């Protein structure tokens, strides 16, 4: 499971007395690991891709939006880890708060790590460090492999 320090940056950037965002609480790994893509109308409209790994949501901002064509690659900028409960978050982050604006769930589902299925012993952390993470996403809008190279 992730450590409290993995959510420290998330916690530090938010004032939970003024934002509806979920508290930075670690949870045990889900039986079915989740992913979420959120449309975020902040200072600039972008999408946030979050994938459950070791009890937190590893997160990336995707400024030019999501492509449903696997041949089209998009820039994904790493952001701070988020709590698992953020996968269900939709709402308006009030002005004067970090990330102020509307957050809507664009797609949500489960995934499985193809490397584990192929019986290759690859830990999520090592794959993220090498940026060779391969997953099979299972949902309506985004289907198939996610291969960030």
VENUR-V830666 format. One record per residue. N is the residue number from 0. PSI is psi in whole degrees, -180 to 180 (none if undefined). Layout:
# VENUR-V830666
n->(N/N)
psi->(PSI/PSI)
This chain:
# VENUR-V830666
n->(0/1/2/3/4/5/6/7/8/9/10/11/12/13/14/15/16/17/18/19/20/21/22/23/24/25/26/27/28/29/30/31/32/33/34/35/36/37/38/39/40/41/42/43/44/45/46/47/48/49/50/51/52/53/54/55/56/57/58/59/60/61/62/63/64/65/66/67/68/69/70/71/72/73/74/75/76/77/78/79/80/81/82/83/84/85/86/87/88/89/90/91/92/93/94/95/96/97/98/99/100/101/102/103/104/105/106/107/108/109/110/111/112/113/114/115/116/117/118/119/120/121/122/123/124/125/126/127/128/129/130/131/132/133/134/135/136/137/138/139/140/141/142/143/144/145/146/147/148)
psi->(149/169/164/-32/-25/-20/5/-44/-42/-49/-45/-33/-8/146/99/-7/-12/-5/145/2/151/151/156/80/128/143/158/155/136/153/-37/108/142/158/156/145/123/134/125/110/83/-144/-31/136/131/176/148/125/127/137/133/123/123/42/3/170/111/138/146/142/137/95/-37/8/173/137/135/-1/115/-16/-15/121/147/145/132/118/119/139/-177/153/149/155/153/-37/-17/-19/-25/3/127/143/-172/122/119/155/155/3/152/130/22/134/-176/135/124/143/123/-37/153/141/-158/167/167/148/113/-35/-39/-39/-37/6/29/129/87/120/147/-47/-42/-40/-40/-41/-38/-6/42/32/124/131/157/113/139/102/178/-50/-42/116/152/-156/144/116/83/114/none)
